[in-house]
Amino acid sequence: MRFSPSRSSRPALPARRHATPVFVSRQLPAALAAWLAMSAPGAAMAQSAGQSAAQPAADAQLDPVVVTATRTVQPLTEALPHTTVVTQQDIVNSQAIDLRSLLRTQAGVEFAANGGLGANTSLFMRGANSNQTLILIDGVRISAVSSGTAQLSNILPDQIDHIEIVRGNVSALYGSDAIGGVVQIFTKSGAGQAPAANAQIEYGSNNTRQGTVGYGGQVGDTSFNITGSAVKTDGFSAINAAQWNGDNPAKAKKGIGPNPNDNPYDNKSVSGQVKHRFTSDWDAGVTAYYSKSKLSYDTTTGKPTDVWWMNSELYTVSAFVNGKFTRDWTTHFKVAQSGDNSENTLNGLFNSNFNTRNRQYTWQNEYALAPTHKLLFGTEYAQQEFSSNTYGAPGRNIVSVFGGYDGRLGKHQLQLNVRNDHYSDFGSQASYFAGYGYSVTEAFKLIANASNAFRAPTFNELYYPNYGQPGIQPERAKSVELGAQYSTDSAGLLRVTAFETRYDNLITAALQPSGLFLAQNINKAKVQGIEASWRARLMGTDVGASVTFQNPVDEQSNTQLLRRARRHAAFDVGRQFGAFRLGGEWIVSSARLDSGSRTLGGYGIVNLTARYNIDKQWFVAARVENLFDKNYQLAYPYNTQGRAGFITLGWRQ
């Protein structure tokens, strides 16, 4: 079967985060009908409805349709923000066991992890902090209001249909947290498929076991899907005890340090969708996702005999209606709720809990001025509630209005978006996005974008005892981009983007005369860089590459931002040989700084995959993780997975 990955936290705060396509072909005439079908109301709004489009045959030369870059349907090649898609076929080919393994090859994306499978995992996109990238599941926010980060380690690929990744400031579309960009996860649906079941079991290193069952499809005007999965592993010791004890001999001598035992992890997840088309213009449905996990984790502040456990729940549920008021006016209504709950225990006794509930009400509209000119307008209302035994916090209400224009005139393409978010605790924040594209030829396009964004203070930063400050204001960022895109059927899709983002009013822990570290808006940062993504099929071989050169600088101290590399890249290749498919990926990163002026060394790891289709229903697959047993760290002093192997047996109707 497959193997592990990992979560990161502010040392002063409690453990974990709470401490601080339908697809469009450019060749086949039949695909034109699919595109027109997607442009119809109901089918069109995959993002608002939380739906994923029908999956095409794996060998077709198809161009994904995306919704996250504009909140409306468009071909991937038309997206002005740098956008990539992890398709269902990509997920199957990768055999990734968790979200970090699935996304670590994406341009501009880095991770830090506090141990193995299930451990606290932080995502850094374009050098932005982990709480400055917005994570959505079927259009629903899932970040905890205490930390501002999401339970990335508890979202398993078995539940995912596809993922859209938009880089750069898009607060004008989504409000707070979208400084680094947006990662939108779409759970599986049955749209456009005959009803069928599937199942698979896995086994691998560290006694890792996983099982998945699912059933979904479309019957008449109703599509549905339900998928359940479970994973369990004995894991490995999260903290490198020898390294930590060697760096802290005085504390080790006093009996203070991490527990050297392995850290097990157990996760059970389920997702479901139902959608019904009532007329050619109106449809409605519901989506849901639920994950329950139990993780053993390590700390360095107690005794080596301490046993810490964290029980976590993550869920989303939404109901939606899509329709047309007139031939040109399409509307979408959505009501959603998400929850992020965790409870920590020490040596079998309750220690702390942190619970978030988000409610979200959205009304979005598109009005077609002409075939290639569209207006976007809508409003959102959000309620954020928090409870904990550590501290209390009032609820937060957010009223938002947004509008935009997306159009093309000849070789010129324009995207304009504005948004205002009014927070009950600190007032209004306005954001904009302006993008321009010029098609030099049918294949080659030049792109320029300018935008600003903000991040609302987390409840930790506002109310956490001896750290939070109720007067804290939102962080702000401004970004400019210049890019070029080349896309043909033979060469695939290549996108290169140069960007600069400047951060103001950053919230940091500042030392006070009293000796306390309190949250204050005093920091500034700047990230300049160039990123490139490429995916193609060359002579029957699937190839992909991503390269990022960046300079993430803390302007207060003139040092490199922690846990962010100046250079990182990934290359992957896969090819079908009859019933066999062989693949591999190479992931490299330069050195990164960590807390305490430590340097985490650069690394390169190689992963291999293989799959054999026994017949039309049965298959067997295998994966080797970290083939050359590279010893590396994503966060000090936490271990990462060494060489590991996994095997899968699967069945589908």
C-alpha positions as CSV (number, residue, x, y, z in Angstrom):
1,M,0.0,0.0,0.0
2,R,1.2,3.5,0.5
3,F,2.6,5.6,3.2
4,S,2.7,8.6,5.5
5,P,3.0,12.4,5.9
6,S,2.1,15.4,8.5
7,R,0.8,19.6,11.0
8,S,2.7,22.6,12.6
9,S,2.1,24.9,15.5
10,R,3.3,27.9,17.4
11,P,5.4,26.6,20.2
12,A,3.9,28.9,22.8
13,L,0.3,27.7,22.1
14,P,-1.3,24.3,22.6
15,A,-0.3,21.4,20.4
16,R,-1.6,21.3,16.9
17,R,-3.1,24.1,14.9
18,H,-5.2,25.5,17.8
19,A,-2.1,26.4,19.6
20,T,-1.3,29.7,18.3
21,P,-14.6,19.0,-14.9
22,V,-16.7,18.2,-17.2
23,F,-13.6,18.7,-19.5
24,V,-13.4,20.4,-22.9
25,S,-11.6,19.0,-25.8
26,R,-10.0,21.3,-28.3
27,Q,-10.2,18.7,-31.0
28,L,-13.3,16.6,-30.8
29,P,-16.6,18.1,-32.0
30,A,-18.5,16.0,-29.5
31,A,-16.8,18.0,-26.7
32,L,-18.5,21.2,-27.9
33,A,-21.8,19.7,-26.8
34,A,-20.3,19.0,-23.4
35,W,-19.1,22.6,-23.1
36,L,-22.5,23.9,-24.0
37,A,-24.1,21.6,-21.5
38,M,-21.8,22.9,-18.8
39,S,-22.7,26.5,-19.8
40,A,-26.3,25.7,-18.9
41,P,-27.4,26.8,-15.4
42,G,-27.3,23.8,-12.9
43,A,-24.4,22.0,-14.6
44,A,-22.4,25.2,-15.0
45,M,-21.9,26.2,-11.4
46,A,-19.7,23.4,-10.1
47,Q,-18.1,25.7,-7.6
48,S,-21.3,27.1,-6.1
49,A,-23.1,23.8,-6.2
50,G,-20.1,22.0,-4.8
51,Q,-20.3,19.6,-7.8
52,S,-17.6,18.0,-9.8
53,A,-18.0,17.5,-13.5
54,A,-18.1,14.2,-15.3
55,Q,-14.8,12.5,-15.6
56,P,-13.6,11.8,-19.1
57,A,-11.8,8.8,-20.4
58,A,-8.2,8.7,-19.2
59,D,-6.7,8.6,-22.6
60,A,-8.6,11.5,-24.1
61,Q,-6.7,14.8,-24.9
62,L,-9.0,17.0,-22.8
63,D,-8.7,20.5,-21.3
64,P,-10.1,20.9,-17.8
65,V,-12.9,23.4,-17.0
66,V,-12.3,25.3,-13.7
67,V,-14.5,27.5,-11.6
68,T,-12.2,28.8,-8.8
69,A,-10.3,31.5,-10.7
70,T,-13.5,33.5,-11.4
71,R,-16.2,31.8,-9.4
72,T,-17.7,30.9,-12.9
73,V,-17.0,28.2,-15.4
74,Q,-14.1,28.7,-17.8
75,P,-11.6,26.5,-19.6
76,L,-8.3,26.2,-17.7
77,T,-6.4,27.9,-20.5
78,E,-8.6,31.0,-20.0
79,A,-7.8,31.5,-16.3
80,L,-5.8,34.7,-15.7
81,P,-4.6,33.8,-12.2
82,H,-2.1,31.0,-12.3
83,T,-4.3,28.0,-12.0
84,T,-3.7,24.2,-12.1
85,V,-5.9,21.2,-11.7
86,V,-5.3,17.9,-10.0
87,T,-7.7,15.6,-11.9
88,Q,-9.2,12.4,-10.8
89,Q,-6.8,10.5,-13.1
90,D,-3.9,12.3,-11.5
91,I,-5.1,11.2,-8.1
92,V,-5.4,7.6,-9.2
93,N,-2.0,7.6,-10.8
94,S,-0.3,9.2,-7.8
95,Q,-1.6,6.6,-5.3
96,A,-1.1,9.4,-2.7
97,I,-2.4,8.4,0.7
98,D,-2.8,12.0,2.0
99,L,-3.3,15.6,0.7
100,R,0.4,16.5,1.3
101,S,1.6,13.7,-0.9
102,L,-0.9,14.7,-3.6
103,L,-0.1,18.4,-3.7
104,R,3.6,18.5,-3.0
105,T,4.4,18.5,-6.7
106,Q,2.4,21.6,-7.5
107,A,4.1,24.9,-8.4
108,G,4.5,27.3,-5.5
109,V,3.3,24.8,-2.9
110,E,5.4,23.8,0.1
111,F,4.6,21.9,3.3
112,A,5.9,21.6,6.8
113,A,4.9,18.6,8.9
114,N,5.1,17.6,12.6
115,G,5.7,13.9,12.0
116,G,4.0,11.2,10.0
117,L,0.6,10.4,8.6
118,G,-2.1,12.5,10.3
119,A,0.4,14.9,12.0
120,N,-0.1,18.7,11.9
121,T,0.6,19.9,8.3
122,S,1.1,23.5,7.2
123,L,0.8,24.6,3.6
124,F,2.8,27.6,2.2
125,M,1.8,28.9,-1.2
126,R,3.9,31.5,-2.9
127,G,5.7,32.0,0.4
128,A,2.5,33.1,2.3
129,N,2.0,31.9,5.8
130,S,-0.1,28.8,6.4
131,N,-3.1,30.8,7.5
132,Q,-2.9,33.0,4.4
133,T,-4.1,30.4,1.9
134,L,-7.8,29.7,1.8
135,I,-8.9,26.0,1.8
136,L,-12.4,25.1,0.5
137,I,-14.2,21.8,0.3
138,D,-17.0,22.0,-2.3
139,G,-17.0,25.8,-1.9
140,V,-17.2,25.7,1.9
141,R,-14.6,27.2,4.2
142,I,-13.0,24.7,6.7
143,S,-10.4,26.7,8.6
144,A,-10.5,26.9,12.4
145,V,-11.2,30.4,13.6
146,S,-8.7,29.8,16.5
147,S,-5.7,29.2,14.3
148,G,-6.8,30.2,10.8
149,T,-5.6,26.9,9.4
150,A,-7.4,23.8,8.2
151,Q,-7.1,20.1,9.0
152,L,-5.1,19.3,5.9
153,S,-3.8,16.0,7.3
154,N,-7.3,14.6,7.8
155,I,-8.5,15.1,4.2
156,L,-7.8,11.9,2.3
157,P,-7.6,11.6,-1.5
158,D,-10.0,8.7,-1.5
159,Q,-12.8,11.2,-1.0
160,I,-11.6,13.7,-3.7
161,D,-12.8,14.0,-7.3
162,H,-10.4,16.8,-8.3
163,I,-8.6,19.9,-6.9
164,E,-8.3,23.4,-8.3
165,I,-5.3,25.5,-7.2
166,V,-5.3,29.3,-7.8
167,R,-2.2,31.2,-6.8
168,G,-2.0,34.8,-5.7
169,N,-4.3,37.4,-4.1
170,V,-7.9,36.6,-4.8
171,S,-9.6,38.2,-1.8
172,A,-11.7,40.1,-4.3
173,L,-13.4,36.8,-5.0
174,Y,-13.4,35.0,-1.6
175,G,-12.6,37.6,1.1
176,S,-10.2,36.8,4.0
177,D,-7.3,34.4,3.9
178,A,-6.7,34.2,0.1
179,I,-3.4,36.1,0.0
180,G,-1.3,33.1,-1.1
181,G,-4.2,31.8,-3.1
182,V,-7.0,29.2,-2.9
183,V,-7.0,25.4,-2.8
184,Q,-10.5,24.1,-3.6
185,I,-11.2,20.4,-3.1
186,F,-14.2,18.8,-4.9
187,T,-15.5,15.6,-3.4
188,K,-16.7,12.8,-5.6
189,S,-20.0,13.0,-7.5
190,G,-21.7,10.6,-9.8
191,A,-22.6,13.1,-12.5
192,G,-22.4,11.8,-16.1
193,Q,-21.6,8.2,-15.1
194,A,-23.5,4.9,-15.0
195,P,-24.1,3.8,-11.4
196,A,-21.2,1.6,-10.3
197,A,-19.4,0.4,-7.1
198,N,-15.7,0.4,-6.3
199,A,-13.6,-0.9,-3.5
200,Q,-9.9,-1.2,-2.6
201,I,-7.7,-2.3,0.3
202,E,-4.1,-1.4,1.0
203,Y,-1.3,-2.5,3.2
204,G,2.2,-1.1,3.7
205,S,5.1,0.0,5.9
206,N,4.5,0.8,9.6
207,N,1.6,-1.6,9.5
208,T,-0.4,0.9,7.5
209,R,-3.9,-0.4,6.5
210,Q,-6.5,1.4,4.4
211,G,-9.8,0.5,2.9
212,T,-12.3,2.4,0.6
213,V,-15.7,1.6,-0.7
214,G,-17.9,3.8,-2.9
215,Y,-21.0,3.7,-5.1
216,G,-22.3,6.5,-7.4
217,G,-23.6,7.4,-10.8
218,Q,-26.5,9.1,-12.5
219,V,-30.0,7.8,-13.0
220,G,-32.1,10.0,-15.2
221,D,-31.9,13.5,-13.9
222,T,-30.5,12.5,-10.5
223,S,-26.8,12.0,-9.8
224,F,-25.4,10.7,-6.5
225,N,-22.3,9.3,-4.8
226,I,-21.3,8.0,-1.4
227,T,-17.7,7.1,-0.5
228,G,-16.3,5.8,2.8
229,S,-12.7,5.1,3.8
230,A,-10.6,4.2,6.8
231,V,-6.9,4.3,7.4
232,K,-4.9,3.1,10.3
233,T,-1.1,3.1,10.9
234,D,1.3,2.4,13.8
235,G,3.3,5.3,12.5
236,F,6.8,6.2,13.6
237,S,8.1,8.6,16.3
238,A,7.1,12.1,15.3
239,I,10.0,13.9,17.0
240,N,13.7,13.0,16.5
241,A,14.4,12.5,20.2
242,A,18.1,12.0,19.8
243,Q,18.4,15.3,17.9
244,W,16.3,17.2,20.4
245,N,18.1,15.8,23.4
246,G,21.5,16.6,21.9
247,D,20.5,20.2,21.3
248,N,19.0,20.5,24.8
249,P,21.2,18.5,27.2
250,A,20.2,20.5,30.3
251,K,16.5,19.8,29.8
252,A,17.2,16.2,28.9
253,K,19.1,15.7,32.1
254,K,16.1,17.0,34.0
255,G,13.8,14.5,32.4
256,I,12.2,16.9,30.0
257,G,11.8,15.8,26.3
258,P,9.7,14.0,23.7
259,N,8.3,10.5,24.0
260,P,10.5,8.3,21.7
261,N,7.6,5.8,21.0
262,D,5.8,5.5,17.7
263,N,2.8,7.8,17.0
264,P,-0.2,5.9,15.7
265,Y,-3.0,7.5,13.6
266,D,-6.6,6.4,12.8
267,N,-8.9,8.1,10.4
268,K,-12.5,7.4,9.2
269,S,-14.0,9.6,6.5
270,V,-17.2,9.7,4.4
271,S,-18.5,12.0,1.7
272,G,-21.8,12.1,-0.2
273,Q,-23.6,14.1,-2.9
274,V,-27.1,14.1,-4.4
275,K,-28.2,16.4,-7.2
276,H,-31.5,16.4,-9.1
277,R,-32.4,18.4,-12.3
278,F,-36.0,19.5,-12.1
279,T,-36.2,21.3,-15.4
280,S,-33.7,22.3,-18.1
281,D,-33.0,25.5,-16.1
282,W,-33.2,24.4,-12.4
283,D,-31.5,21.9,-10.2
284,A,-30.8,21.4,-6.5
285,G,-28.8,19.1,-4.3
286,V,-26.9,18.5,-1.1
287,T,-23.2,17.7,-0.4
288,A,-21.5,16.5,2.8
289,Y,-18.1,15.5,4.1
290,Y,-17.1,14.1,7.5
291,S,-13.8,13.0,8.9
292,K,-13.1,11.6,12.4
293,S,-9.5,10.9,13.5
294,K,-7.3,10.0,16.4
295,L,-3.7,10.9,16.5
296,S,-0.8,10.3,18.9
297,Y,1.6,13.2,18.9
298,D,4.7,14.3,20.7
299,T,5.7,17.5,22.5
300,T,9.1,18.7,24.0
301,T,7.7,20.4,27.1
302,G,6.8,17.4,29.2
303,K,8.3,14.0,30.2
304,P,9.5,11.4,27.8
305,T,6.8,9.1,29.3
306,D,3.9,11.5,28.5
307,V,1.3,10.2,26.1
308,W,-0.6,12.8,24.1
309,W,-3.7,12.1,21.9
310,M,-5.8,14.4,19.8
311,N,-9.3,13.5,18.7
312,S,-10.4,15.6,15.7
313,E,-13.6,16.0,13.7
314,L,-13.9,17.9,10.4
315,Y,-17.2,18.2,8.5
316,T,-19.0,20.2,5.8
317,V,-22.7,20.1,4.8
318,S,-24.4,22.3,2.2
319,A,-27.6,22.6,0.2
320,F,-27.8,24.4,-3.1
321,V,-30.2,25.5,-5.9
322,N,-29.1,26.6,-9.3
323,G,-31.3,28.1,-12.0
324,K,-32.1,30.8,-14.5
325,F,-34.4,33.8,-13.9
326,T,-34.1,34.7,-17.6
327,R,-32.2,33.4,-20.6
328,D,-29.1,35.6,-19.6
329,W,-29.4,35.7,-15.8
330,T,-28.2,32.6,-13.9
331,T,-28.5,32.4,-10.1
332,H,-27.1,30.1,-7.4
333,F,-28.3,29.9,-3.8
334,K,-26.2,28.0,-1.2
335,V,-26.5,27.3,2.6
336,A,-23.6,25.6,4.2
337,Q,-22.0,24.8,7.6
338,S,-18.6,23.4,8.5
339,G,-17.1,22.4,11.8
340,D,-13.5,21.9,13.1
341,N,-13.4,20.2,16.5
342,S,-10.5,18.8,18.5
343,E,-9.9,17.4,22.0
344,N,-6.4,16.8,23.5
345,T,-5.7,14.3,26.3
346,L,-2.6,13.8,28.4
347,N,-2.0,10.4,29.9
348,G,-5.6,9.5,29.4
349,L,-7.0,12.7,31.0
350,F,-8.8,15.6,29.3
351,N,-6.4,18.5,28.6
352,S,-8.0,21.0,26.2
353,N,-10.6,21.4,23.4
354,F,-11.0,23.8,20.5
355,N,-14.3,23.9,18.5
356,T,-15.2,26.0,15.5
357,R,-18.5,26.3,13.7
358,N,-18.9,28.3,10.4
359,R,-22.2,29.0,8.8
360,Q,-22.2,30.4,5.2
361,Y,-25.1,31.8,3.1
362,T,-24.3,32.6,-0.5
363,W,-26.4,34.2,-3.3
364,Q,-24.4,34.4,-6.6
365,N,-25.5,35.6,-10.0
366,E,-24.0,35.8,-13.5
367,Y,-25.5,37.9,-16.2
368,A,-24.4,37.3,-19.9
369,L,-24.1,40.7,-21.5
370,A,-22.9,39.0,-24.7
371,P,-21.5,35.6,-25.6
372,T,-18.0,36.5,-24.4
373,H,-18.9,39.1,-21.7
374,K,-20.3,38.2,-18.3
375,L,-21.1,40.1,-15.1
376,L,-20.8,38.6,-11.7
377,F,-22.6,39.9,-8.6
378,G,-23.7,38.5,-5.3
379,T,-23.6,38.6,-1.5
380,E,-22.5,36.3,1.4
381,Y,-23.3,36.2,5.1
382,A,-21.1,34.2,7.4
383,Q,-21.3,33.4,11.2
384,Q,-18.2,32.1,13.0
385,E,-18.5,30.6,16.5
386,F,-15.9,29.2,18.8
387,S,-15.8,27.4,22.1
388,S,-12.8,26.1,24.2
389,N,-11.9,25.4,27.8
390,T,-8.8,27.6,27.3
391,Y,-10.5,30.9,26.5
392,G,-13.8,32.3,25.4
393,A,-14.5,34.5,22.4
394,P,-17.6,36.3,21.0
395,G,-19.1,35.2,17.7
396,R,-18.1,36.9,14.5
397,N,-20.6,37.9,11.7
398,I,-19.4,38.9,8.2
399,V,-21.5,40.5,5.6
400,S,-20.0,40.6,2.1
401,V,-20.9,41.9,-1.3
402,F,-18.9,41.2,-4.5
403,G,-19.0,42.0,-8.2
404,G,-17.0,41.4,-11.3
405,Y,-16.7,41.4,-15.0
406,D,-15.1,38.7,-17.2
407,G,-14.9,39.2,-21.0
408,R,-13.0,38.8,-24.2
409,L,-12.8,41.1,-27.2
410,G,-10.7,39.7,-30.0
411,K,-7.2,39.0,-28.7
412,H,-7.9,40.9,-25.4
413,Q,-9.2,39.3,-22.2
414,L,-10.1,41.2,-19.1
415,Q,-11.1,40.1,-15.5
416,L,-12.1,42.7,-12.9
417,N,-13.4,41.9,-9.4
418,V,-14.2,43.9,-6.3
419,R,-15.4,42.9,-2.9
420,N,-16.2,44.4,0.5
421,D,-16.4,42.4,3.7
422,H,-17.8,43.9,6.8
423,Y,-16.7,42.2,10.1
424,S,-18.7,42.7,13.3
425,D,-15.4,42.9,15.3
426,F,-13.2,45.3,13.2
427,G,-15.2,46.9,10.4
428,S,-14.9,46.8,6.6
429,Q,-12.2,45.5,4.2
430,A,-12.2,46.2,0.5
431,S,-10.3,44.1,-2.1
432,Y,-9.8,44.2,-5.9
433,F,-8.4,42.1,-8.7
434,A,-7.5,43.3,-12.2
435,G,-6.3,40.9,-14.8
436,Y,-5.4,41.3,-18.5
437,G,-4.5,38.7,-21.1
438,Y,-3.3,39.2,-24.7
439,S,-3.4,36.3,-27.1
440,V,-0.3,36.8,-29.3
441,T,-1.2,33.7,-31.2
442,E,-3.8,31.0,-30.6
443,A,-1.3,29.1,-28.5
444,F,0.7,31.9,-26.8
445,K,-0.8,34.4,-24.3
446,L,0.7,37.2,-22.2
447,I,-0.9,37.9,-18.8
448,A,-0.7,40.7,-16.2
449,N,-2.5,40.9,-12.9
450,A,-2.7,43.3,-10.0
451,S,-4.5,42.7,-6.8
452,N,-4.7,43.2,-3.0
453,A,-5.9,41.0,-0.2
454,F,-6.3,40.7,3.5
455,R,-6.4,38.2,6.4
456,A,-8.7,38.7,9.3
457,P,-7.1,38.2,12.8
458,T,-7.7,34.7,14.2
459,F,-9.4,34.3,17.5
460,N,-6.0,33.2,19.0
461,E,-4.6,36.5,17.9
462,L,-7.5,38.4,19.4
463,Y,-8.3,36.5,22.6
464,Y,-5.7,33.8,23.5
465,P,-4.6,34.4,27.2
466,N,-1.3,36.3,27.5
467,Y,-1.0,36.6,23.7
468,G,-4.1,37.8,22.0
469,Q,-5.0,41.5,21.6
470,P,-8.6,42.6,20.9
471,G,-7.3,45.7,18.9
472,I,-5.4,43.7,16.3
473,Q,-6.2,44.7,12.7
474,P,-6.2,42.6,9.5
475,E,-3.1,41.9,7.6
476,R,-2.9,43.4,4.1
477,A,-1.1,42.4,1.0
478,K,-0.6,43.8,-2.6
479,S,0.6,41.7,-5.5
480,V,1.6,42.2,-9.1
481,E,2.2,39.4,-11.7
482,L,3.5,39.1,-15.2
483,G,3.1,35.8,-17.0
484,A,3.1,33.9,-20.2
485,Q,1.2,30.8,-21.3
486,Y,1.8,28.4,-24.1
487,S,-0.8,25.7,-24.9
488,T,-1.1,23.2,-27.7
489,D,-2.3,19.6,-28.0
490,S,1.2,18.4,-28.8
491,A,3.2,20.4,-26.2
492,G,0.6,20.5,-23.4
493,L,0.1,23.5,-21.1
494,L,3.0,25.6,-19.9
495,R,2.5,28.6,-17.6
496,V,5.3,30.8,-16.3
497,T,4.6,33.6,-13.8
498,A,6.8,36.3,-12.2
499,F,5.2,37.8,-9.1
500,E,5.9,40.1,-6.2
501,T,3.7,40.3,-3.0
502,R,4.2,42.8,-0.3
503,Y,2.7,42.2,3.2
504,D,1.9,45.0,5.6
505,N,0.4,45.0,9.1
506,L,1.6,41.4,9.6
507,I,0.7,40.0,13.0
508,T,3.6,38.7,15.1
509,A,4.4,38.0,18.7
510,A,6.2,41.0,20.1
511,L,8.2,41.0,23.4
512,Q,6.8,43.4,26.0
513,P,8.6,45.0,29.0
514,S,6.4,42.6,31.1
515,G,8.2,39.7,29.5
516,L,5.1,38.5,27.6
517,F,4.9,38.0,23.9
518,L,1.8,39.7,22.6
519,A,0.2,39.8,19.2
520,Q,0.9,43.1,17.3
521,N,0.6,44.5,13.8
522,I,4.3,45.4,13.4
523,N,5.8,43.1,10.8
524,K,6.3,43.4,7.1
525,A,7.4,40.9,4.5
526,K,8.0,40.6,0.8
527,V,8.0,37.6,-1.6
528,Q,9.4,37.9,-5.1
529,G,9.6,34.9,-7.4
530,I,9.1,33.0,-10.6
531,E,7.0,29.9,-10.8
532,A,6.3,27.5,-13.7
533,S,4.0,24.6,-14.3
534,W,3.9,22.3,-17.3
535,R,1.8,19.2,-18.0
536,A,1.6,17.4,-21.3
537,R,1.3,14.0,-23.0
538,L,4.3,13.4,-25.3
539,M,4.3,10.3,-27.5
540,G,2.0,8.5,-25.2
541,T,3.9,9.5,-22.0
542,D,2.4,11.7,-19.3
543,V,4.9,14.3,-18.1
544,G,4.7,17.1,-15.6
545,A,7.0,19.6,-14.0
546,S,6.8,22.5,-11.6
547,V,9.7,24.9,-10.7
548,T,9.6,27.7,-8.1
549,F,12.4,30.3,-7.5
550,Q,11.4,32.8,-4.7
551,N,12.9,35.1,-2.2
552,P,10.5,35.1,0.9
553,V,11.9,37.8,3.2
554,D,10.9,39.0,6.7
555,E,11.6,42.7,6.2
556,Q,11.6,43.3,10.0
557,S,14.7,41.1,10.5
558,N,15.9,40.9,6.8
559,T,15.9,37.1,7.0
560,Q,14.3,34.3,5.0
561,L,10.8,33.5,6.1
562,L,10.7,30.3,8.2
563,R,10.2,26.9,6.6
564,R,10.1,28.3,3.0
565,A,12.8,27.4,0.5
566,R,14.2,29.7,-2.1
567,R,14.1,27.0,-4.7
568,H,11.9,23.9,-5.0
569,A,10.8,21.8,-8.0
570,A,9.1,18.5,-8.9
571,F,9.1,16.3,-12.0
572,D,6.8,13.4,-12.7
573,V,6.4,10.9,-15.5
574,G,4.0,8.0,-16.2
575,R,3.3,5.7,-19.1
576,Q,0.9,2.9,-19.9
577,F,2.3,-0.4,-21.3
578,G,-0.7,-2.5,-22.2
579,A,-2.2,-3.5,-18.8
580,F,0.7,-2.0,-16.9
581,R,1.3,1.6,-15.9
582,L,4.6,2.7,-14.5
583,G,5.3,6.1,-13.0
584,G,7.7,8.1,-10.8
585,E,8.3,11.6,-9.3
586,W,11.3,13.5,-8.2
587,I,10.9,16.2,-5.6
588,V,13.7,18.6,-4.7
589,S,14.0,21.6,-2.4
590,S,16.8,23.9,-1.2
591,A,17.6,24.6,2.4
592,R,15.1,26.4,4.7
593,L,15.4,28.3,8.0
594,D,13.5,27.2,11.1
595,S,13.0,28.5,14.6
596,G,16.1,29.1,16.7
597,S,18.1,30.2,13.7
598,R,18.4,26.6,12.6
599,T,18.8,25.6,9.0
600,L,16.9,22.6,7.5
601,G,19.0,21.0,4.8
602,G,17.9,20.7,1.2
603,Y,16.6,17.4,0.0
604,G,15.6,15.3,-3.0
605,I,13.3,12.3,-2.9
606,V,12.2,9.8,-5.5
607,N,8.9,8.0,-5.4
608,L,7.8,5.2,-7.8
609,T,4.4,3.8,-8.7
610,A,3.2,0.8,-10.6
611,R,-0.3,-0.5,-11.5
612,Y,-1.5,-3.7,-13.3
613,N,-5.0,-4.1,-14.6
614,I,-5.8,-7.8,-14.1
615,D,-9.0,-7.4,-16.0
616,K,-11.7,-4.8,-16.5
617,Q,-12.7,-5.0,-12.9
618,W,-9.6,-5.9,-10.8
619,F,-6.3,-4.2,-10.5
620,V,-3.2,-4.3,-8.2
621,A,-0.9,-1.3,-7.6
622,A,2.3,-0.6,-5.7
623,R,4.2,2.4,-4.5
624,V,7.7,3.0,-3.1
625,E,8.0,6.2,-1.1
626,N,11.5,7.9,-0.6
627,L,13.2,5.2,-2.7
628,F,16.8,6.2,-1.7
629,D,15.8,6.5,2.0
630,K,16.7,10.2,2.2
631,N,16.9,11.6,5.8
632,Y,15.3,15.1,5.7
633,Q,13.1,17.3,7.8
634,L,10.2,19.6,6.9
635,A,10.1,21.1,10.5
636,Y,12.5,21.0,13.4
637,P,12.8,18.5,15.2
638,Y,10.3,16.3,13.5
639,N,11.0,13.1,11.5
640,T,9.8,12.3,8.0
641,Q,9.1,9.0,6.3
642,G,12.1,7.0,5.3
643,R,11.9,4.3,2.6
644,A,8.5,2.7,2.6
645,G,6.5,0.4,0.4
646,F,2.7,-0.1,-0.1
647,I,0.5,-2.4,-2.2
648,T,-3.1,-2.0,-3.2
649,L,-5.8,-4.4,-4.5
650,G,-8.8,-2.8,-6.1
651,W,-12.1,-3.5,-7.8
652,R,-14.6,-1.5,-9.8
653,Q,-17.7,-2.3,-11.7
